[in-house]
Amino acid sequence: MKLKFSFLILCALGAFLLVHAGDTPSHGGKKLNAAGRIEYEDYPEALAQVVIISKQVVNDYQCIPTPGNPPSGNVRVYCDSGTGQFTCKTSNGASCISGGTATPSGANTNIQYNDSGAFGGDAGLTWDKTTGSFIAQGVAGSHALASGPGTQNNVLITPTFSQLEAFETGGFVLIAAAADVLLQPLAGKVKVGTSGGGDPAQTGVISYLGRTSGSADLGVADVAGTPNRVNLPTTTGTNGQFLKTDGGSPQQTSWGLLAQSGAVHSTGNTAAISTATLCAASAGACNVAGQYHVHWNFIETGTACGTPTPGGVTFTLTWTDTNTTVHTIQLPMDDSASLTATSGTFTFRTTLAAAWASGDINVSTNGSIIQYATGYTACGVGTGTYQLDAAVTRLQ
């Protein structure tokens, strides 16, 4: 009976030792303070897991200043008195704690980031789940929100109501790119306006900055009322043209000359010019019935005539009035040959500086074409060469 009882005791002791075999890990060393409390423990680095607390055993650690790194091949576990946090260091000073929980850095809503190997939090990088707002705020001269280089990098803002804002006085929102900046809503319009405050005269203003200095503003007047939409031209204008509107709603603009006009610039002429178009009966030209002003002038070019007489040039105008009567008339002009009377001819002179002529006439048309022609008489000696410039402007 005694043998059996002793055998049972040995079995129970063996079972107890087996159950508690993992409670205290095998390690390289332990340092206790005078009160017998653990300051730090060293464990072989090869251990996949260091168990400090189990349901059977609780180890109390005395928080101490950083005790230095453990011997090579070990990790050191201790309570850091500077942070009050449980700490694990390898022999080269690196942290050997992975996973688990840690106290967030910064204030509530601060997004956590790697701050030189530790958790960092800053008021300039926050997420508020209640309002659904994300803030990335940079210091002056830096990028608050940027998309890095790559094949395609987008900053996508998709909530129902989203804003890019510059709150500080003089602040601005900068969208910079090496190529195009595309503002393309999937539906609706791209709008520019002032939400409130600031200078009311700048409401709805787009300012185009000069390449080196200055700016040009495009906007609507700061007055009550609803601005009318304006569509840009669908064609490319030419030198000297301006934008004009058709008066519709929306207003369609197109390129034209001053107040619906035609113009001629004819150079190097040594003969008569046959009947040609001065102002066409087309949109943007002279297709509207009304009163028009016609101006023309001549100068002598090339080499002045040795003997001008009888050389000269005449100017003839053809138009249809509001009574549908067609007029073809050779018109008088002021000529350098006489400062007191008009002449029907631009006369060639022995010096280019002395040779000039100009004329004006107002006509009423029914919106039909306005034409011109010249007559030519050669010089006695030399070749008379002339330039003609003529323009038509609608008056009413």
HELIX and SHEET records of a PDB file:
HELIX    1   1 LYS A    2  VAL A   19  1                                  18    
HELIX    2   2 PRO A  200  GLN A  202  5                                   3    
HELIX    3   3 LEU A  352  ALA A  354  5                                   3    
SHEET    1   A 4 GLY A  29  LEU A  32  0                                        
SHEET    2   A 4 ILE A  38  PRO A  44 -1                                        
SHEET    3   A 4 ASN A  74  ASP A  80 -1                                        
SHEET    4   A 4 GLN A  85  THR A  90 -1                                        
SHEET    1   B 2 TYR A 113  ASP A 115  0                                        
SHEET    2   B 2 ALA A 118  GLY A 120 -1                                        
SHEET    1   C 2 LEU A 125  ASP A 128  0                                        
SHEET    2   C 2 SER A 133  ALA A 136 -1                                        
SHEET    1   D 2 ILE A 206  LEU A 209  0                                        
SHEET    2   D 2 SER A 215  LEU A 218 -1                                        
SHEET    1   E 3 VAL A 230  ASN A 231  0                                        
SHEET    2   E 3 GLN A 251  GLY A 256  1                                        
SHEET    3   E 3 PHE A 242  THR A 245 -1                                        
SHEET    1   F 6 SER A 261  ASN A 269  0                                        
SHEET    2   F 6 THR A 385  ARG A 394 -1                                        
SHEET    3   F 6 GLY A 290  THR A 301 -1                                        
SHEET    4   F 6 TRP A 356  THR A 365 -1                                        
SHEET    5   F 6 MET A 333  ASP A 335 -1                                        
SHEET    6   F 6 SER A 338  SER A 343 -1                                        
SHEET    1   G 4 ALA A 276  CYS A 279  0                                        
SHEET    2   G 4 ILE A 370  THR A 377 -1                                        
SHEET    3   G 4 GLY A 312  THR A 320 -1                                        
SHEET    4   G 4 VAL A 326  GLN A 330 -1                                        
SHEET    1   H 4 ALA A 276  CYS A 279  0                                        
SHEET    2   H 4 ILE A 370  THR A 377 -1                                        
SHEET    3   H 4 GLY A 312  THR A 320 -1                                        
SHEET    4   H 4 PHE A 346  THR A 347 -1                                        
END                                                                             
